[in-house]
Amino acid sequence: MEIDFTPFFKKYEDLVVSTGAVFEKVKKEFPECVKCKVECSDCCHALFDLSLIEALYINNQFNRLFKDKKREQLVVKANRADRAVHKVKKKAYNDLQAGKKEDDIMQAMSKERVRCPLLNEKEVCDMYEYRPITCRLYGIPTAIGGFAHTCGKSGFVSGKEYSTVNLDIIHNRLYKISVELIKAVNSKHLQMADLFVPLSMALLTDYDEAYLGIRTGKKSDTADKDKD
């Protein structure tokens, strides 16, 4: 059975559009501070994870866009990046077990750099049109979990007040779409909506029926018998 993610992808794309509008609003308000330009790849080395709906969307576009040799090259780069991310997360986990403060660990992780597998040799994204929401907001002030962040190459000055995007709100919307999707496909893994993965893993994963835990339909058959 082929899964139709179209309704959920549409909700995700609507969120992408509204996110883009927010970026443009801040850019128009502070044009001297937003330094984003072609071949500026600072954001392409930042660590962040994707919600289920975003991972599925990017995976779908990746499979549609790339075939044969180009795909193989990107898979190699994705594997390399995924190993690097795994090392960073393993160290963070070990630090947490050793008693280090979670806030200190998060701050340290925000300084880690791993090259995105979609960043090509020209310092341009191979999937720019379908890049994650985090990438679309990098360059303007954002906040998540009470921590503010601004691109080091921007002109935003620490201590001054600027329009700031609350990423917690966006992540909550992504989570709700993910929950709707998991329920709609009748997955037995309801907690999968809580899953966050790096972009590298999103490219490498085969989001088939087995992975998503889609039920065989026996539940529906039983319900039909009860109605009779």
VOBA-1610 file (N, C-alpha, C; in pm, whole numbers, padded with zeros to 5 digits, always signed):
BEGIN
Met+00084-00119+00000Met+00000+00000+00000Met+00088+00125+00000Glu+00056+00217-00088Glu+00131+00342-00094Glu+00062+00446-00006Ile+00138+00506+00082Ile+00081+00601+00177Ile+00070+00739+00113Asp-00045+00802+00127Asp-00065+00936+00073Asp-00043+01038+00185Phe+00074+01103+00180Phe+00106+01203+00281Phe+00064+01344+00239Thr+00002+01355+00121Thr-00028+01486+00063Thr-00098+01584+00158Pro-00204+01543+00228Pro-00273+01639+00317Pro-00182+01694+00426Phe-00091+01611+00475Phe-00002+01653+00582Phe+00115+01736+00528Phe+00160+01700+00409Phe+00263+01780+00343Phe+00210+01920+00312Lys+00080+01930+00278Lys+00019+02060+00250Lys+00020+02147+00376Lys-00010+02087+00490Lys-00008+02162+00616Lys+00134+02207+00648Tyr+00230+02120+00620Tyr+00370+02156+00643Tyr+00412+02270+00551Glu+00373+02262+00425Glu+00409+02366+00328Glu+00345+02500+00365Asp+00224+02497+00420Asp+00159+02621+00465Asp+00241+02684+00578Leu+00295+02600+00666Leu+00378+02650+00776Leu+00508+02708+00722Val+00562+02645+00618Val+00684+02695+00553Val+00660+02834+00496Val+00546+02853+00431Val+00513+02982+00372Val+00503+03090+00479Ser+00433+03059+00589Ser+00418+03158+00696Ser+00552+03187+00762Thr+00637+03086+00771Thr+00770+03105+00828Thr+00853+03198+00739Gly+00843+03177+00609Gly+00915+03263+00515Gly+00870+03407+00525Ala+00740+03426+00549Ala+00686+03561+00562Ala+00743+03629+00686Val+00760+03552+00793Val+00818+03607+00917Val+00962+03651+00892Phe+01038+03567+00823Phe+01177+03601+00793Phe+01185+03731+00713Glu+01101+03742+00611Glu+01103+03861+00526Glu+01061+03986+00604Lys+00970+03968+00700Lys+00925+04080+00782Lys+01040+04134+00868Val+01114+04040+00931Val+01227+04081+01015Val+01337+04140+00928Lys+01360+04083+00811Lys+01462+04133+00720Lys+01430+04275+00674Lys+01301+04301+00650Lys+01259+04435+00608Lys+01272+04534+00722Glu+01248+04485+00844Glu+01255+04571+00963Glu+01400+04605+00999Phe+01490+04506+00979Phe+01631+04526+01013Phe+01721+04485+00897Pro+01711+04554+00783Pro+01787+04515+00663Pro+01938+04518+00682Glu+01985+04605+00769Glu+02130+04616+00792Glu+02183+04502+00878Cys+02093+04426+00941Cys+02136+04317+01032Cys+02133+04179+00968Val+02043+04159+00872Val+02031+04028+00806Val+02132+04020+00693Lys+02231+03934+00709Lys+02343+03926+00615Lys+02336+03803+00521Cys+02226+03732+00522Cys+02213+03611+00441Cys+02235+03641+00292Lys+02313+03555+00226Lys+02339+03571+00084Lys+02382+03437+00026Val+02383+03428-00105Val+02425+03306-00173Val+02570+03273-00137Glu+02594+03145-00111Glu+02727+03092-00076Glu+02767+03123+00069Cys+02677+03180+00146Cys+02702+03193+00290Cys+02646+03066+00352Ser+02732+02982+00406Ser+02689+02849+00452Ser+02709+02828+00602Asp+02711+02936+00679Asp+02729+02922+00823Asp+02621+02833+00884Cys+02497+02853+00842Cys+02386+02774+00897Cys+02393+02628+00855Cys+02467+02598+00751Cys+02475+02461+00698Cys+02569+02372+00780His+02620+02425+00891His+02706+02347+00979His+02648+02337+01120Ala+02528+02393+01139Ala+02465+02393+01271Ala+02395+02260+01297Leu+02388+02221+01424Leu+02320+02098+01462Leu+02176+02125+01499Phe+02083+02052+01440Phe+01942+02060+01478Phe+01872+01933+01428Asp+01758+01903+01486Asp+01683+01784+01447Asp+01552+01821+01379Leu+01496+01724+01307Leu+01371+01744+01235Leu+01258+01665+01301Ser+01139+01722+01301Ser+01021+01651+01348Ser+00985+01543+01245Leu+00894+01455+01280Leu+00856+01346+01190Leu+00802+01399+01057Ile+00710+01495+01060Ile+00651+01544+00936Ile+00756+01610+00847Glu+00849+01683+00907Glu+00952+01750+00828Glu+01051+01649+00770Ala+01085+01548+00850Ala+01176+01443+00803Ala+01113+01368+00686Leu+00984+01335+00697Leu+00913+01266+00590Leu+00907+01350+00464Tyr+00880+01478+00480Tyr+00869+01568+00366Tyr+01002+01579+00291Ile+01109+01600+00365Ile+01240+01615+00302Ile+01286+01483+00240Asn+01256+01373+00307Asn+01288+01241+00254Asn+01215+01218+00121Asn+01089+01257+00117Asn+01007+01240-00003Asn+01063+01321-00119Gln+01102+01446-00093Gln+01159+01532-00197Gln+01296+01481-00242Phe+01373+01432-00148Phe+01505+01376-00179Phe+01492+01257-00274Asn+01400+01166-00243Asn+01379+01048-00327Asn+01326+01086-00465Arg+01250+01193-00472Arg+01194+01238-00599Arg+01299+01307-00687Leu+01387+01383-00624Leu+01481+01467-00698Leu+01608+01395-00743Phe+01656+01301-00662Phe+01788+01245-00689Phe+01786+01096-00720Lys+01855+01061-00827Lys+01863+00922-00871Lys+02009+00888-00903Asp+02035+00759-00914Asp+02164+00708-00963Asp+02286+00767-00891Lys+02383+00816-00969Lys+02513+00856-00914Lys+02500+00972-00815Lys+02421+01073-00849Lys+02404+01188-00761Lys+02346+01145-00627Arg+02251+01056-00632Arg+02189+01006-00509Arg+02292+00930-00425Glu+02370+00847-00491Glu+02473+00769-00421Glu+02573+00861-00352Gln+02611+00969-00419Gln+02706+01064-00361Gln+02648+01131-00237Leu+02521+01166-00244Leu+02456+01232-00130Leu+02437+01135-00013Val+02411+01009-00044Val+02396+00908+00061Val+02528+00889+00136Val+02638+00889+00062Val+02771+00878+00124Val+02794+00996+00219Lys+02761+01116+00172Lys+02778+01236+00255Lys+02685+01233+00376Ala+02564+01180+00356Ala+02468+01171+00467Ala+02518+01074+00573Asn+02574+00963+00530Asn+02630+00865+00625Asn+02745+00926+00705Arg+02829+01002+00636Arg+02943+01066+00703Arg+02893+01166+00807Ala+02797+01248+00768Ala+02742+01348+00859Ala+02671+01282+00977Asp+02601+01174+00950Asp+02526+01107+01057Asp+02620+01048+01162Arg+02733+00996+01118Arg+02831+00944+01214Arg+02886+01057+01302Ala+02909+01172+01240Ala+02961+01287+01314Ala+02859+01336+01417Val+02733+01342+01377Val+02627+01386+01468Val+02613+01287+01583His+02623+01159+01551His+02612+01055+01654His+02720+01072+01761Lys+02841+01104+01720Lys+02951+01124+01815Lys+02922+01241+01908Val+02869+01350+01850Val+02837+01469+01930Val+02728+01436+02033Lys+02624+01364+01988Lys+02514+01331+02078Lys+02558+01230+02184Lys+02647+01139+02148Lys+02696+01042+02245Lys+02775+01112+02354Lys+02856+01210+02315Lys+02934+01285+02414Lys+02840+01363+02506Ala+02735+01421+02448Ala+02637+01497+02529Ala+02569+01404+02629Tyr+02535+01285+02585Tyr+02471+01187+02674Tyr+02565+01147+02787Asn+02690+01122+02753Asn+02789+01084+02855Asn+02810+01197+02955Asp+02811+01321+02906Asp+02827+01437+02994Asp+02709+01448+03090Leu+02589+01420+03038Leu+02470+01426+03122Leu+02476+01319+03231Gln+02520+01199+03192Gln+02532+01090+03289Gln+02639+01120+03393Ala+02736+01199+03352Ala+02846+01234+03444Ala+02807+01346+03540Gly+02686+01401+03523Gly+02639+01502+03616Gly+02647+01645+03567Lys+02687+01666+03442Lys+02694+01803+03392Lys+02553+01860+03374Lys+02541+01991+03390Lys+02411+02056+03377Lys+02362+02050+03233Glu+02232+02025+03219Glu+02174+02013+03085Glu+02189+02142+03006Asp+02173+02257+03073Asp+02185+02386+03004Asp+02326+02404+02949Asp+02427+02362+03027Asp+02566+02374+02983Asp+02593+02282+02864Ile+02532+02164+02868Ile+02548+02068+02758Ile+02486+02121+02630Met+02367+02181+02642Met+02298+02237+02525Met+02378+02352+02466Gln+02435+02433+02552Gln+02517+02544+02505Gln+02639+02494+02429Ala+02700+02387+02482Ala+02817+02329+02417Ala+02781+02269+02281Met+02665+02203+02274Met+02620+02142+02149Met+02591+02248+02043Ser+02545+02365+02087Ser+02512+02471+01991Ser+02637+02524+01920Lys+02752+02493+01977Lys+02878+02538+01917Lys+02943+02432+01827Glu+02886+02311+01828Glu+02940+02203+01744Glu+02911+02231+01597Arg+03000+02185+01510Arg+02984+02211+01367Arg+02994+02079+01289Val+02891+02049+01212Val+02890+01931+01124Val+02836+01976+00989Arg+02912+01952+00885Arg+02872+01996+00751Arg+02749+01919+00703Cys+02647+01993+00659Cys+02525+01930+00608Cys+02555+01853+00480Pro+02502+01731+00465Pro+02528+01653+00344Pro+02470+01715+00217Leu+02377+01808+00233Leu+02317+01873+00116Leu+02394+01995+00070Leu+02498+02033+00145Leu+02581+02147+00106Leu+02684+02099+00004Asn+02676+02152-00118Asn+02764+02104-00223Asn+02898+02179-00227Glu+02981+02144-00324Glu+03116+02202-00333Glu+03114+02351-00367Lys+03001+02401-00414Lys+02988+02544-00444Lys+02932+02621-00324Glu+02923+02553-00210Glu+02868+02612-00088Glu+02722+02654-00106Val+02649+02574-00184Val+02507+02598-00209Val+02430+02471-00175Cys+02309+02486-00122Cys+02227+02372-00083Cys+02169+02300-00205Asp+02184+02169-00209Asp+02131+02090-00320Asp+01979+02077-00316Met+01919+02112-00201Met+01773+02106-00188Met+01721+02237-00129Tyr+01777+02347-00176Tyr+01745+02478-00118Tyr+01594+02506-00114Glu+01525+02473-00220Glu+01381+02500-00227Glu+01304+02424-00119Tyr+01360+02311-00075Tyr+01292+02226+00022Tyr+01367+02217+00155Arg+01452+02315+00183Arg+01531+02314+00305Arg+01441+02321+00429Pro+01490+02271+00542Pro+01411+02272+00666Pro+01376+02412+00714Ile+01276+02420+00799Ile+01231+02548+00854Ile+01342+02614+00934Thr+01419+02537+01010Thr+01529+02594+01088Thr+01626+02670+00998Cys+01654+02614+00881Cys+01744+02679+00785Cys+01684+02810+00735Arg+01553+02812+00720Arg+01484+02929+00666Arg+01484+03046+00765Leu+01504+03016+00892Leu+01501+03120+00995Leu+01639+03158+01045Tyr+01739+03080+01009Tyr+01876+03109+01052Tyr+01919+03241+00988Gly+01963+03335+01068Gly+02000+03466+01015Gly+01922+03577+01081Ile+01810+03538+01148Ile+01734+03635+01226Ile+01725+03583+01369Pro+01695+03668+01466Pro+01690+03624+01607Pro+01581+03518+01631Thr+01619+03410+01696Thr+01524+03305+01733Thr+01545+03268+01880Ala+01448+03200+01934Ala+01459+03154+02073Ala+01395+03017+02085Ile+01455+02930+02164Ile+01400+02797+02188Ile+01437+02753+02329Gly+01338+02706+02401Gly+01361+02662+02538Gly+01418+02770+02628Gly+01386+02894+02596Gly+01436+03004+02677Gly+01572+03057+02636Phe+01635+02990+02538Phe+01767+03034+02492Phe+01753+03109+02359Ala+01812+03226+02351Ala+01810+03305+02228Ala+01931+03270+02142His+01914+03284+02011His+02025+03257+01920His+02019+03351+01801Thr+02135+03396+01760Thr+02145+03479+01641Thr+02270+03438+01563Cys+02260+03435+01434Cys+02374+03400+01349Cys+02492+03492+01379Gly+02609+03433+01395Gly+02729+03510+01426Gly+02771+03603+01315Lys+02722+03578+01193Lys+02757+03663+01080Lys+02657+03777+01059Ser+02551+03777+01139Ser+02450+03882+01125Ser+02495+04010+01193Gly+02415+04114+01177Gly+02449+04241+01240Gly+02372+04267+01368Phe+02298+04166+01416Phe+02222+04181+01539Phe+02318+04188+01658Val+02295+04284+01746Val+02386+04311+01858Val+02329+04254+01987Ser+02412+04184+02061Ser+02370+04127+02189Ser+02329+04237+02286Gly+02215+04215+02353Gly+02169+04313+02450Gly+02061+04405+02398Lys+02050+04417+02266Lys+01946+04501+02208Lys+01821+04418+02183Glu+01706+04486+02177Glu+01579+04416+02155Glu+01544+04413+02007Tyr+01511+04292+01960Tyr+01471+04274+01820Tyr+01349+04183+01815Ser+01279+04184+01704Ser+01172+04088+01682Ser+01236+03949+01680Thr+01183+03859+01762Thr+01244+03727+01778Thr+01141+03617+01751Val+01180+03517+01673Val+01092+03405+01641Val+01099+03300+01751Asn+00984+03265+01806Asn+00977+03161+01909Asn+00967+03025+01841Leu+01078+02953+01838Leu+01081+02823+01770Leu+00997+02719+01842Asp+00972+02737+01971Asp+00889+02642+02045Asp+00748+02636+01986Ile+00697+02751+01943Ile+00564+02756+01883Ile+00562+02680+01750Ile+00666+02701+01671Ile+00674+02632+01541Ile+00689+02481+01562His+00775+02442+01656His+00793+02300+01684His+00664+02235+01733Asn+00585+02310+01808Asn+00457+02257+01855Asn+00362+02232+01739Arg+00363+02321+01641Arg+00278+02302+01523Arg+00325+02181+01441Leu+00455+02166+01429Leu+00509+02050+01357Leu+00472+01920+01430Tyr+00477+01925+01561Tyr+00442+01808+01641Tyr+00295+01770+01620Lys+00207+01869+01618Lys+00064+01842+01599Lys+00037+01779+01463Ile+00105+01827+01360Ile+00088+01766+01227Ile+00137+01622+01229Ser+00249+01599+01297Ser+00305+01464+01307Ser+00209+01370+01379Val+00145+01418+01484Val+00048+01337+01559Val-00071+01303+01470Glu-00121+01401+01396Glu-00233+01379+01305Glu-00198+01273+01202Leu-00076+01280+01149Leu-00032+01185+01048Leu-00026+01043+01104Ile+00035+01028+01221Ile+00050+00897+01282Ile-00087+00832+01309Lys-00181+00913+01354Lys-00316+00861+01380Lys-00387+00827+01250Ala-00368+00909+01147Ala-00436+00888+01020Ala-00392+00761+00949Val-00264+00725+00962Val-00214+00603+00896Val-00233+00480+00984Asn-00297+00500+01099Asn-00328+00388+01190Asn-00201+00318+01238Ser-00102+00398+01274Ser+00024+00342+01321Ser+00011+00288+01463Lys+00081+00179+01489Lys+00084+00124+01625Lys+00191+00192+01710His+00271+00278+01644His+00377+00351+01714His+00332+00496+01735Leu+00238+00518+01825Leu+00184+00651+01848Leu+00291+00749+01896Gln+00391+00698+01967Gln+00495+00786+02019Gln+00596+00827+01912Met+00579+00779+01790Met+00671+00815+01683Met+00663+00966+01654Ala+00550+01026+01688Ala+00536+01170+01667Ala+00633+01248+01755Asp+00684+01184+01859Asp+00781+01248+01949Asp+00923+01238+01896Leu+00939+01164+01787Leu+01072+01137+01735Leu+01130+01256+01658Phe+01255+01290+01690Phe+01327+01394+01618Phe+01459+01335+01568Val+01492+01363+01443Val+01614+01306+01385Val+01692+01413+01310Pro+01824+01397+01298Pro+01903+01492+01217Pro+01869+01475+01070Leu+01895+01577+00991Leu+01863+01572+00848Leu+01931+01453+00780Ser+02053+01423+00821Ser+02125+01310+00761Ser+02047+01181+00775Met+01990+01157+00893Met+01912+01036+00915Met+01782+01039+00836Ala+01724+01157+00821Ala+01600+01170+00743Ala+01623+01129+00598Leu+01740+01162+00545Leu+01771+01124+00406Leu+01794+00974+00392Leu+01849+00913+00495Leu+01889+00772+00488Leu+01776+00675+00521Thr+01673+00721+00589Thr+01567+00633+00638Thr+01468+00595+00529Asp+01424+00470+00533Asp+01319+00423+00444Asp+01188+00427+00522Tyr+01109+00530+00500Tyr+00985+00547+00576Tyr+00874+00462+00513Asp+00890+00331+00522Asp+00791+00240+00465Asp+00688+00202+00573Glu+00597+00113+00537Glu+00490+00072+00629Glu+00546+00008+00755Ala+00649-00073+00740Ala+00707-00140+00856Ala+00768-00040+00953Tyr+00840+00056+00898Tyr+00905+00157+00983Tyr+00799+00239+01057Leu+00693+00278+00986Leu+00589+00361+01046Leu+00493+00282+01133Gly+00506+00149+01131Gly+00421+00066+01217Gly+00275+00068+01178Ile+00249+00071+01046Ile+00111+00077+00999Ile+00043-00057+01017Arg-00074-00055+01078Arg-00149-00177+01106Arg-00201-00239+00977Thr-00231-00367+00982Thr-00271-00441+00862Thr-00417-00422+00824Gly-00495-00364+00912Gly-00637-00345+00882Gly-00726-00438+00959Lys-00666-00526+01041Lys-00746-00622+01118Lys-00841-00552+01213Lys-00798-00437+01266Lys-00881-00363+01359Lys-01009-00318+01290Ser-00996-00272+01166Ser-01112-00226+01091Ser-01205-00342+01060Asp-01147-00461+01026Asp-01227-00578+00996Asp-01311-00617+01116Thr-01252-00612+01232Thr-01322-00649+01356Thr-01437-00552+01383Ala-01408-00424+01356Ala-01510-00322+01378Ala-01630-00346+01287Asp-01601-00388+01162Asp-01709-00415+01067Asp-01796-00530+01113Lys-01733-00635+01169Lys-01806-00753+01217Lys-01897-00716+01333Asp-01846-00626+01418Asp-01925-00583+01533Asp-02050-00509+01489Lys-02034-00434+01378Lys-02149-00359+01327Lys-02256-00454+01275Asp-02211-00568+01215Asp-02307-00666+01163Asp-02383-00732+01278
//
